[in-house]
Amino acid sequence: MYEWVKAFHIIAVIAWMAGMLYLPRLFVYHCEADPGSRQSETFKVMERRLLRLIINPAMIATWVLGLWLVWQSGLYRAHWFEAKFVLVFLLMGVHGVYVRSVKDFAADRRRRSQKYYRVLNEIPTVLMIAIVVLAVVKPF
């Protein structure tokens, strides 16, 4: 059963990361749309659906399956896992920023620039690379 749970954990991570990499691109384009325009309203729907139907469920599945795996394997004692856990919490923080941004755009509040969202888009990529290296290489 461990290998099946691990496979579904990896699938959930892929889905979560796909959403985490796509959503800020939508924010970049949403910044260009005039508030209240048809284009802006379309972006609102896309952002809300992506968050609620893909990103949030994938994140929950990632956590549930990952915690089961770490409990079953006893890896929670490994130093590389502790570092990975911290990075996943940072990724959760970015997720929280995305949730806030979806709410801001839904209310036509434009607090950030395109440049902000372009930079924000790179953070999950860097975290993902570090997390994968820790999980695969187990450097310490």
Backbone as a printed PyTorch tensor [residue, N CA C, xyz], in Angstrom:
tensor([[[  0.8180,  -1.1990,   0.0000],
         [  0.0000,   0.0000,   0.0000],
         [  0.8630,   1.2650,   0.0000]],

        [[  2.0330,   1.1830,   0.6150],
         [  2.9260,   2.3370,   0.7120],
         [  3.2310,   2.9100,  -0.6730]],

        [[  3.5360,   2.0410,  -1.6280],
         [  3.8920,   2.5070,  -2.9780],
         [  2.7110,   3.1780,  -3.6770]],

        [[  1.4980,   2.6860,  -3.4470],
         [  0.3110,   3.3160,  -4.0200],
         [  0.0910,   4.7090,  -3.4300]],

        [[  0.2250,   4.8060,  -2.1410],
         [  0.0570,   6.1110,  -1.4880],
         [  1.1280,   7.0830,  -1.9820]],

        [[  2.3420,   6.5940,  -2.1300],
         [  3.4330,   7.4250,  -2.6380],
         [  3.1350,   7.9080,  -4.0560]],

        [[  2.6110,   7.0330,  -4.8980],
         [  2.2560,   7.4230,  -6.2670],
         [  1.1890,   8.5180,  -6.2630]],

        [[  0.1520,   8.3480,  -5.4550],
         [ -0.9070,   9.3600,  -5.3970],
         [ -0.4090,  10.6590,  -4.7570]],

        [[  0.5420,  10.5600,  -3.8350],
         [  1.1600,  11.7510,  -3.2600],
         [  1.8900,  12.5330,  -4.3570]],

        [[  2.6400,  11.8440,  -5.1790],
         [  3.3740,  12.5010,  -6.2670],
         [  2.4020,  13.1300,  -7.2640]],

        [[  1.3170,  12.4310,  -7.5850],
         [  0.3070,  12.9900,  -8.4840],
         [ -0.3020,  14.2560,  -7.8860]],

        [[ -0.6000,  14.2240,  -6.6010],
         [ -1.1630,  15.3980,  -5.9250],
         [ -0.1750,  16.5650,  -5.9370]],

        [[  1.1000,  16.2740,  -5.7140],
         [  2.1200,  17.3250,  -5.7450],
         [  2.1850,  17.9520,  -7.1350]],

        [[  2.1560,  17.1220,  -8.1620],
         [  2.2010,  17.6390,  -9.5340],
         [  1.0060,  18.5550,  -9.8010]],

        [[ -0.1830,  18.1330,  -9.3980],
         [ -1.3780,  18.9550,  -9.6040],
         [ -1.2820,  20.2690,  -8.8270]],

        [[ -0.8080,  20.1830,  -7.5760],
         [ -0.6630,  21.3950,  -6.7490],
         [  0.3150,  22.3580,  -7.4010]],

        [[  1.4590,  21.8300,  -7.8160],
         [  2.4750,  22.6930,  -8.4090],
         [  2.0230,  23.2670,  -9.7530]],

        [[  1.2960,  22.4900, -10.5420],
         [  0.7930,  23.0090, -11.8150],
         [ -0.0850,  24.2400, -11.5590]],

        [[ -0.9640,  24.1360, -10.5850],
         [ -1.8090,  25.2720, -10.2350],
         [ -1.0280,  26.4320,  -9.6610]],

        [[ -0.0520,  26.1130,  -8.8130],
         [  0.7650,  27.1600,  -8.1800],
         [  1.6170,  27.9030,  -9.2040]],

        [[  1.9350,  27.2620, -10.3100],
         [  2.7140,  27.9190, -11.3580],
         [  1.8200,  28.6510, -12.3560]],

        [[  0.5990,  28.2080, -12.5170],
         [ -0.3070,  28.8250, -13.4880],
         [ -1.0590,  30.0300, -12.9210]],

        [[ -1.4910,  29.9470, -11.6760],
         [ -2.3160,  31.0080, -11.0960],
         [ -1.6620,  32.3870, -11.1430]],

        [[ -0.3900,  32.5350, -10.7820],
         [  0.1820,  33.8800, -10.8630],
         [  0.2920,  34.4020, -12.2970]],

        [[  0.3630,  33.5030, -13.2830],
         [  0.3310,  33.9550, -14.6820],
         [ -1.0320,  34.5710, -14.9800]],

        [[ -2.0940,  33.9600, -14.4470],
         [ -3.4140,  34.5640, -14.6150],
         [ -3.4680,  35.9400, -13.9590]],

        [[ -2.8340,  36.0610, -12.7900],
         [ -2.8040,  37.3650, -12.1110],
         [ -2.1070,  38.4210, -12.9770]],

        [[ -1.0160,  38.0450, -13.6210],
         [ -0.2780,  38.9770, -14.4950],
         [ -1.2240,  39.4930, -15.5790]],

        [[ -1.9460,  38.5900, -16.2270],
         [ -2.8590,  38.9990, -17.2950],
         [ -4.0620,  39.7500, -16.7440]],

        [[ -4.4990,  39.3760, -15.5450],
         [ -5.6390,  40.0500, -14.9250],
         [ -5.2980,  41.5100, -14.6270]],

        [[ -4.0560,  41.7690, -14.2920],
         [ -3.6270,  43.1490, -14.0270],
         [ -3.8470,  44.0490, -15.2450]],

        [[ -3.7690,  43.4590, -16.4290],
         [ -3.9310,  44.2240, -17.6710],
         [ -5.3960,  44.5340, -17.9850]],

        [[ -6.3100,  43.7470, -17.4340],
         [ -7.7320,  43.9120, -17.7470],
         [ -8.3360,  45.0330, -16.9070]],

        [[ -9.2070,  45.7840, -17.5120],
         [ -9.9010,  46.8480, -16.7910],
         [-10.8900,  46.2360, -15.8000]],

        [[-10.9250,  46.7480, -14.5560],
         [-11.8880,  46.2300, -13.5800],
         [-13.3150,  46.3260, -14.1150]],

        [[-14.0670,  45.2560, -13.9320],
         [-15.4500,  45.2230, -14.3900],
         [-15.6140,  44.8150, -15.8430]],

        [[-14.5200,  44.7360, -16.5870],
         [-14.6180,  44.3430, -17.9960],
         [-14.9440,  42.8550, -18.1140]],

        [[-15.3800,  42.4770, -19.2940],
         [-15.6890,  41.0580, -19.5380],
         [-14.4400,  40.2050, -19.3140]],

        [[-13.2970,  40.7010, -19.7600],
         [-12.0350,  39.9750, -19.5910],
         [-11.7140,  39.8070, -18.1060]],

        [[-11.8740,  40.8480, -17.3300],
         [-11.6120,  40.7800, -15.8890],
         [-12.5320,  39.7710, -15.2170]],

        [[-13.8020,  39.7730, -15.6070],
         [-14.7550,  38.8330, -15.0220],
         [-14.4060,  37.3910, -15.3890]],

        [[-13.9170,  37.1870, -16.5950],
         [-13.4870,  35.8500, -17.0170],
         [-12.2950,  35.3910, -16.1830]],

        [[-11.3420,  36.2730, -15.9630],
         [-10.1820,  35.9260, -15.1310],
         [-10.6210,  35.5770, -13.7070]],

        [[-11.5890,  36.2860, -13.1800],
         [-12.0900,  35.9910, -11.8340],
         [-12.6040,  34.5580, -11.7510]],

        [[-13.3680,  34.1590, -12.7430],
         [-13.9140,  32.7960, -12.7720],
         [-12.7770,  31.7790, -12.8860]],

        [[-11.8400,  32.0230, -13.7870],
         [-10.7150,  31.1090, -13.9830],
         [ -9.8900,  30.9670, -12.7100]],

        [[ -9.5850,  32.0830, -12.0600],
         [ -8.7770,  32.0610, -10.8390],
         [ -9.4940,  31.3170,  -9.7140]],

        [[-10.7780,  31.6210,  -9.5380],
         [-11.5480,  30.9700,  -8.4740],
         [-11.6390,  29.4620,  -8.6990]],

        [[-11.9290,  29.0650,  -9.9220],
         [-12.0590,  27.6330, -10.2210],
         [-10.7270,  26.9060, -10.0780]],

        [[ -9.6690,  27.5160, -10.5610],
         [ -8.3510,  26.8950, -10.4400],
         [ -7.9960,  26.6860,  -8.9710]],

        [[ -8.2510,  27.6870,  -8.1600],
         [ -7.9390,  27.5930,  -6.7360],
         [ -8.8210,  26.5460,  -6.0410]],

        [[-10.1180,  26.6300,  -6.2440],
         [-11.0570,  25.7570,  -5.5110],
         [-11.1050,  24.3210,  -6.0190]],

        [[-10.9480,  24.1400,  -7.3260],
         [-11.1280,  22.8030,  -7.9020],
         [ -9.8360,  22.0290,  -8.1090]],

        [[ -8.7180,  22.7350,  -8.1840],
         [ -7.4550,  22.0420,  -8.4270],
         [ -6.4450,  22.2900,  -7.3090]],

        [[ -6.0990,  23.5430,  -7.0790],
         [ -4.9990,  23.8430,  -6.1540],
         [ -5.3200,  23.4160,  -4.7230]],

        [[ -6.4630,  23.8430,  -4.1870],
         [ -6.7900,  23.4860,  -2.7990],
         [ -6.9300,  21.9800,  -2.5860]],

        [[ -7.7160,  21.2690,  -3.4130],
         [ -7.8000,  19.8150,  -3.2110],
         [ -6.4540,  19.0980,  -3.3680]],

        [[ -5.6470,  19.5480,  -4.3290],
         [ -4.3330,  18.9240,  -4.5330],
         [ -3.4210,  19.1700,  -3.3330]],

        [[ -3.4890,  20.3720,  -2.7670],
         [ -2.6850,  20.6690,  -1.5850],
         [ -3.1130,  19.7920,  -0.4070]],

        [[ -4.4090,  19.6630,  -0.2130],
         [ -4.9120,  18.8280,   0.8870],
         [ -4.4850,  17.3750,   0.6900]],

        [[ -4.6360,  16.8680,  -0.5160],
         [ -4.2240,  15.4880,  -0.8010],
         [ -2.7180,  15.3210,  -0.5990]],

        [[ -1.9380,  16.3030,  -1.0140],
         [ -0.4840,  16.2530,  -0.8200],
         [ -0.1610,  16.1080,   0.6580]],

        [[ -0.8000,  16.9240,   1.4880],
         [ -0.5430,  16.8830,   2.9290],
         [ -0.9990,  15.5790,   3.5670]],

        [[ -2.2150,  15.1620,   3.2680],
         [ -2.7500,  13.9430,   3.8900],
         [ -1.9000,  12.7350,   3.5130]],

        [[ -1.6400,  12.5870,   2.2300],
         [ -0.8490,  11.4460,   1.7700],
         [  0.5960,  11.5310,   2.2550]],

        [[  1.1610,  12.7360,   2.2180],
         [  2.5380,  12.9190,   2.6750],
         [  2.7090,  12.6220,   4.1500]],

        [[  1.7590,  13.0680,   4.9580],
         [  1.8430,  12.7820,   6.3900],
         [  1.7060,  11.2900,   6.6690]],

        [[  0.8360,  10.6150,   5.9130],
         [  0.7140,   9.1620,   6.0680],
         [  2.0330,   8.4850,   5.7120]],

        [[  2.6450,   8.9170,   4.6030],
         [  3.9180,   8.3190,   4.1790],
         [  5.0120,   8.5170,   5.2220]],

        [[  5.1160,   9.7190,   5.7310],
         [  6.1890,  10.0030,   6.6870],
         [  5.9430,   9.2720,   8.0060]],

        [[  4.6950,   9.1230,   8.3860],
         [  4.3800,   8.3840,   9.6170],
         [  4.7150,   6.9080,   9.4460]],

        [[  4.3320,   6.3480,   8.3110],
         [  4.5790,   4.9250,   8.0560],
         [  6.0660,   4.6020,   7.9210]],

        [[  6.8180,   5.5300,   7.3610],
         [  8.2390,   5.2750,   7.1010],
         [  9.1420,   5.6620,   8.2680]],

        [[  8.6480,   6.5100,   9.1500],
         [  9.4820,   7.0020,  10.2420],
         [ 10.4930,   8.0440,   9.8070]],

        [[ 10.3460,   8.5680,   8.6110],
         [ 11.3060,   9.5410,   8.0780],
         [ 11.2300,  10.9050,   8.7600]],

        [[ 10.2170,  11.1200,   9.5770],
         [ 10.0950,  12.4230,  10.2470],
         [ 11.2890,  12.7120,  11.1560]],

        [[ 12.1020,  11.7160,  11.4280],
         [ 13.2990,  11.9160,  12.2540],
         [ 14.5090,  12.3590,  11.4350]],

        [[ 14.4380,  12.2370,  10.1210],
         [ 15.5740,  12.5560,   9.2480],
         [ 15.7300,  14.0700,   9.0970]],

        [[ 16.9630,  14.5370,   9.1050],
         [ 17.2310,  15.9760,   8.9930],
         [ 16.8120,  16.5310,   7.6380]],

        [[ 17.0260,  15.7570,   6.5770],
         [ 16.6060,  16.2340,   5.2580],
         [ 15.0920,  16.4370,   5.2260]],

        [[ 14.3660,  15.5700,   5.9300],
         [ 12.9120,  15.7130,   5.9510],
         [ 12.5010,  16.9580,   6.7180]],

        [[ 13.1850,  17.2520,   7.8010],
         [ 12.8740,  18.4630,   8.5620],
         [ 13.0350,  19.7030,   7.6840]],

        [[ 14.1120,  19.7260,   6.8890],
         [ 14.3350,  20.8480,   5.9750],
         [ 13.2370,  20.8970,   4.9090]],

        [[ 12.8760,  19.7360,   4.3860],
         [ 11.8070,  19.6570,   3.3870],
         [ 10.5010,  20.1720,   3.9750]],

        [[ 10.2130,  19.8010,   5.1990],
         [  8.9920,  20.2150,   5.8750],
         [  8.9260,  21.7380,   5.9840]],

        [[ 10.0410,  22.3570,   6.3230],
         [ 10.0920,  23.8210,   6.4100],
         [  9.7990,  24.4410,   5.0450]],

        [[ 10.3800,  23.8860,   3.9880],
         [ 10.1600,  24.4230,   2.6460],
         [  8.7100,  24.2380,   2.2000]],

        [[  8.1010,  23.1300,   2.5710],
         [  6.6920,  22.9140,   2.2360],
         [  5.8260,  23.9340,   2.9880]],

        [[  6.1910,  24.2670,   4.2130],
         [  5.4560,  25.3100,   4.9400],
         [  5.6090,  26.6650,   4.2550]],

        [[  6.7860,  26.9440,   3.7200],
         [  6.9640,  28.1850,   2.9570],
         [  6.0770,  28.1800,   1.7120]],

        [[  5.9860,  27.0270,   1.0590],
         [  5.1070,  26.8990,  -0.1040],
         [  3.6520,  27.1380,   0.3010]],

        [[  3.2930,  26.6800,   1.4840],
         [  1.9480,  26.9440,   1.9970],
         [  1.7310,  28.4510,   2.1870]],

        [[  2.7690,  29.1530,   2.6020],
         [  2.6690,  30.6040,   2.7310],
         [  2.3990,  31.2690,   1.3940]],

        [[  3.0750,  30.8120,   0.3570],
         [  2.8250,  31.3320,  -0.9910],
         [  1.3880,  31.0090,  -1.4040]],

        [[  0.9550,  29.8190,  -1.0860],
         [ -0.4300,  29.4200,  -1.3600],
         [ -1.3910,  30.4140,  -0.7000]],

        [[ -1.1010,  30.7800,   0.5370],
         [ -1.9300,  31.7580,   1.2410],
         [ -1.9400,  33.1150,   0.5540]],

        [[ -0.7910,  33.5280,   0.0350],
         [ -0.7230,  34.7880,  -0.7260],
         [ -1.6090,  34.6900,  -1.9640]],

        [[ -1.6060,  33.5460,  -2.6100],
         [ -2.4480,  33.3450,  -3.7870],
         [ -3.9330,  33.4290,  -3.4270]],

        [[ -4.3050,  32.8260,  -2.3100],
         [ -5.7010,  32.8750,  -1.8640],
         [ -6.1150,  34.3260,  -1.6600]],

        [[ -5.2600,  35.0790,  -0.9990],
         [ -5.5460,  36.5060,  -0.7580],
         [ -5.6620,  37.2710,  -2.0760]],

        [[ -4.7950,  36.9590,  -3.0160],
         [ -4.8190,  37.6410,  -4.3190],
         [ -6.0970,  37.3310,  -5.0860]],

        [[ -6.5490,  36.0840,  -5.0430],
         [ -7.8140,  35.7280,  -5.7060],
         [ -8.9480,  36.5520,  -5.1010]],

        [[ -8.9630,  36.6810,  -3.7800],
         [-10.0060,  37.4700,  -3.1190],
         [ -9.9050,  38.9420,  -3.5060]],

        [[ -8.6840,  39.4700,  -3.5720],
         [ -8.5010,  40.8670,  -3.9710],
         [ -8.9910,  41.1150,  -5.3880]],

        [[ -8.6060,  40.2550,  -6.3240],
         [ -9.0600,  40.4190,  -7.7050],
         [-10.5760,  40.2720,  -7.8020]],

        [[-11.1620,  39.3510,  -7.0400],
         [-12.6100,  39.1580,  -7.0680],
         [-13.3460,  40.4250,  -6.6240]],

        [[-12.7230,  41.1930,  -5.7320],
         [-13.3110,  42.4420,  -5.2360],
         [-12.8100,  43.6580,  -6.0220]],

        [[-12.1290,  43.4100,  -7.1310],
         [-11.5630,  44.4720,  -7.9690],
         [-10.5780,  45.3670,  -7.2260]],

        [[ -9.8670,  44.7700,  -6.2660],
         [ -8.7840,  45.4830,  -5.5880],
         [ -7.4780,  45.0980,  -6.2720]],

        [[ -6.8140,  46.0710,  -6.8160],
         [ -5.5470,  45.8320,  -7.5020],
         [ -4.4300,  46.3830,  -6.6280]],

        [[ -3.9190,  45.5550,  -5.7300],
         [ -2.9020,  46.0010,  -4.7780],
         [ -1.4870,  45.8400,  -5.3020]],

        [[ -1.3060,  44.9810,  -6.2820],
         [  0.0400,  44.6370,  -6.7510],
         [  0.1540,  44.8300,  -8.2580]],

        [[  1.3950,  44.9540,  -8.7030],
         [  1.6730,  45.1540, -10.1230],
         [  1.9250,  43.8220, -10.8210]],

        [[  1.9830,  43.8880, -12.1400],
         [  2.3480,  42.7070, -12.9270],
         [  3.7210,  42.1910, -12.5100]],

        [[  4.6290,  43.1060, -12.2770],
         [  5.9890,  42.7150, -11.9080],
         [  5.9840,  41.8950, -10.6100]],

        [[  5.1960,  42.3020,  -9.6510],
         [  5.0780,  41.5610,  -8.3930],
         [  4.6720,  40.1130,  -8.6560]],

        [[  3.6440,  39.9420,  -9.4980],
         [  3.1610,  38.5840,  -9.7690],
         [  4.1540,  37.7810, -10.6120]],

        [[  4.9130,  38.4520, -11.4570],
         [  5.9500,  37.7500, -12.2210],
         [  7.0430,  37.2210, -11.2850]],

        [[  7.4190,  38.0100, -10.3110],
         [  8.4200,  37.5760,  -9.3300],
         [  7.8260,  36.4880,  -8.4350]],

        [[  6.6030,  36.7020,  -7.9810],
         [  5.9290,  35.7200,  -7.1260],
         [  5.8220,  34.3680,  -7.8220]],

        [[  5.6890,  34.3800,  -9.1250],
         [  5.5780,  33.1530,  -9.9100],
         [  6.8370,  32.2860,  -9.8130]],

        [[  7.9710,  32.8820,  -9.5200],
         [  9.2330,  32.1340,  -9.4710],
         [  9.4510,  31.4340,  -8.1260]],

        [[  8.8160,  31.9200,  -7.0780],
         [  9.0440,  31.3670,  -5.7410],
         [  8.6520,  29.8950,  -5.6320]],

        [[  7.4610,  29.4860,  -6.1160],
         [  7.1330,  28.0560,  -6.0410],
         [  8.1140,  27.1780,  -6.8230]],

        [[  8.6280,  27.7020,  -7.9230],
         [  9.5980,  26.9340,  -8.7140],
         [ 10.8560,  26.6630,  -7.9100]],

        [[ 11.3820,  27.6790,  -7.2750],
         [ 12.5990,  27.5290,  -6.4690],
         [ 12.3450,  26.5810,  -5.2980]],

        [[ 11.2200,  26.7490,  -4.6220],
         [ 10.8860,  25.8660,  -3.5050],
         [ 10.7200,  24.4210,  -3.9800]],

        [[ 10.0530,  24.2390,  -5.1170],
         [  9.8490,  22.8920,  -5.6520],
         [ 11.1790,  22.2090,  -5.9520]],

        [[ 12.1030,  22.9320,  -6.5560],
         [ 13.4150,  22.3560,  -6.8710],
         [ 14.1150,  21.9110,  -5.5940]],

        [[ 14.1150,  22.7640,  -4.5940],
         [ 14.7730,  22.4330,  -3.3260],
         [ 14.0980,  21.2390,  -2.6450]],

        [[ 12.7760,  21.1890,  -2.6720],
         [ 12.0330,  20.1000,  -2.0450],
         [ 12.3360,  18.7800,  -2.7460]],

        [[ 12.3420,  18.7860,  -4.0620],
         [ 12.6270,  17.5510,  -4.8130],
         [ 14.0500,  17.0810,  -4.5550]],

        [[ 14.9980,  18.0060,  -4.5480],
         [ 16.3860,  17.6140,  -4.2560],
         [ 16.4910,  16.9850,  -2.8700]],

        [[ 15.8640,  17.6000,  -1.8960],
         [ 15.8960,  17.0270,  -0.5460],
         [ 15.2650,  15.6430,  -0.4930]],

        [[ 14.1330,  15.4630,  -1.1710],
         [ 13.4230,  14.1890,  -1.1240],
         [ 14.1590,  13.0800,  -1.8770]],

        [[ 14.8250,  13.4310,  -2.9560],
         [ 15.4780,  12.4100,  -3.7840],
         [ 16.9100,  12.1570,  -3.3340]],

        [[ 17.6710,  13.2220,  -3.1340],
         [ 19.0980,  13.0960,  -2.8120],
         [ 19.3140,  12.8040,  -1.3240]],

        [[ 18.4420,  13.3500,  -0.4830],
         [ 18.5790,  13.2110,   0.9740],
         [ 20.0160,  13.5620,   1.4150]],

        [[ 20.4040,  14.8330,   1.1940],
         [ 21.8090,  15.2280,   1.3780],
         [ 22.3250,  15.1970,   2.8210]],

        [[ 21.4340,  15.1630,   3.7830],
         [ 21.8730,  15.1220,   5.1920],
         [ 20.8510,  14.4290,   6.0460]]])
